C-alpha cells in the first residue's frame, strides 16, 4: 500500500469526513451545501475538506467566489485497487474450494 493510499484510509476513519465524502459523492457541492445538516461548523467542514484534498480523495474547482468540491476518482481508485487484491484472492480461494467439493461429490 502506498503512503497516499494509507493516508486516504486514515482520513476516512473520521465519521465527519466520511459523511462529507458521501455528500459530495452524490453531487459536487460548495462548503455551505456540504455543511448544511452536519453537526460541525462551516470552518470545520473546510478543514475536513482540506485534509480530504491532501489525501487525494477530493478535488476543488472555482465557480465565481465559491469552491466546488467533488470526489477525485483517482484517490478512490487507488483505495479500490488495494481492496481488490483481497477480493481476487477470496474469489480464487472460493473457486478452488468449489472445484474440490465438486470432485469429492463425483467420487461419492
Buried (B, 14 or more C-beta within 10 A) or exposed (E): EEEBBEBBBEBBEEEBBBBBBEBBEEEBBBBEBBBEEBEEEBEEBBBBBEBBBEBBBBBBEEEEEBBBBBBBEEBBEBBEEBEEEEEEEEEEEEEEEEEEEEEEEEEE
